[in-house]
Amino acid sequence: MELRVTNLERTFVDVLCRPDLTGSWEEIWRSLESIEFFDLDQVVEYVLLLENATTAAKVGFFLEQHKETLMADDVHLNPLRSLRPRQPHYFVRGKRKVCQWVKDWNLLIPVEILNRSWGEVL
């Protein structure tokens, strides 16, 4: 019997590539933040294999936001930057929420993700 499995790095990229197959952004973000270590070379290699500009930007944005804890540096971020979209892309496909443009990654990111304001009561 053939059994297909994944590793942490591929799962990380796949979750950001296809969030519609996972939970809410709060669940995604908190789960990814709980991971203490990624093999960043494998992460970049998989993103480059996918050749998806939006995924490259999402992964790059997340790694940049967690640069210190994940020990991400320009060696890992620059290949992702070179693949980022040429024009702004929405971080969350199909749902037009209040977004902020993050120029470095050419992403329109919902403010709730930027501020980590998951369902806060105002």
For each residue, the residues with C-beta under 8 A, 3 or more apart:
1:
2:
3:
4:
5:
6: 10 11 14
7: 10 11 42
8: 11 12 35 38 39
9: 12 13 38 39 42 43 46
10: 6 7 13 14 42 46
11: 6 7 8 14 15
12: 8 9 15 16 32 35 38 43 59
13: 9 10 16 17 43 46 47 50 55 59
14: 6 10 11 17 18 21
15: 11 12 18 19 22 28 31 32
16: 12 13 19 28 32 55 58 59 62
17: 13 14 50 52 55 58
18: 14 15 21 22
19: 15 16 22 25 28 92
20: 93
21: 14 18
22: 15 18 19 27 28
23: 26 27 28 31
24: 27 28 118
25: 19 28 29 92 110 112 113 118
26: 23 29 30 118 119
27: 22 23 24 30 31
28: 15 16 19 22 23 24 25 31 32
29: 25 26 32 33 113 116 118
30: 26 27 33 34
31: 15 23 27 28 34 35
32: 12 15 16 28 29 35 62
33: 29 30 66
34: 30 31
35: 8 12 31 32 38
36: 69
37: 70
38: 8 9 12 35 42 43 70
39: 8 9 42 43
40: 43 44 63 70 71 72 76
41: 44 45 76
42: 7 9 10 38 39 45 46
43: 9 12 13 38 39 40 46 47 59 63 76
44: 40 41 47 48 76 79 80
45: 41 42 48 49
46: 9 10 13 42 43 49 50
47: 13 43 44 50 52 55 56 59 79 80 83
48: 44 45 51 56 79 83
49: 45 46
50: 13 17 46 47 55 56
51: 48 83
52: 17 47 55 56
53: 56 57 83 84 85 86 89
54: 57 58 85 89 107
55: 13 16 17 47 50 52 58 59
56: 47 48 50 52 53 59 60 80 83 84
57: 53 54 60 61 80 83 84 85 89 105 106 107
58: 16 17 54 55 61 62 91 105 107
59: 12 13 16 43 47 55 56 62 63 80
60: 56 57 63 64 77 80 81 84 105
61: 57 58 64 65 91 102 104 105 107 109
62: 16 32 58 59 65 66
63: 40 43 59 60 66 67 70 72 76 77 80
64: 60 61 67 72 77 104 105
65: 61 62
66: 33 62 63 69 70 72
67: 63 64 70 71 72 73
68: 71
69: 36 66
70: 37 38 40 63 66 67
71: 40 67 68
72: 40 63 64 66 67 76 77
73: 67 76 77
74: 77 78
75: 78
76: 40 41 43 44 63 72 73 79 80
77: 60 63 64 72 73 74 80 81
78: 74 75 81 82
79: 44 47 48 76 82 83
80: 44 47 56 57 59 60 63 76 77 83 84
81: 60 77 78 84 104 105
82: 78 79
83: 47 48 51 53 56 57 79 80
84: 53 56 57 60 80 81 105 106
85: 53 54 57 88 89 106 107
86: 53 106
87: 106
88: 85 101 106 107 108
89: 53 54 57 85 106 107 108
90: 93 96 99 107 108
91: 58 61 99 107 108 109 110 113
92: 19 25 95 97 110 113
93: 20 90
94:
95: 92 110
96: 90 99
97: 92 110 111 112
98: 110 111
99: 90 91 96 108 109 110 111
100: 108 109 111 114
101: 88 107 108 109
102: 61 105 106 107 108 109 114
103: 106
104: 61 64 81
105: 57 58 60 61 64 81 84 102
106: 57 84 85 86 87 88 89 102 103
107: 54 57 58 61 85 88 89 90 91 101 102
108: 88 89 90 91 99 100 101 102
109: 61 91 99 100 101 102 113 114
110: 25 91 92 95 97 98 99 113 114
111: 97 98 99 100 114 115 117
112: 25 97 115 116 117 118
113: 25 29 91 92 109 110 116
114: 100 102 109 110 111
115: 111 112
116: 29 112 113
117: 111 112 120
118: 24 25 26 29 112
119: 26
120: 117
121:
122:
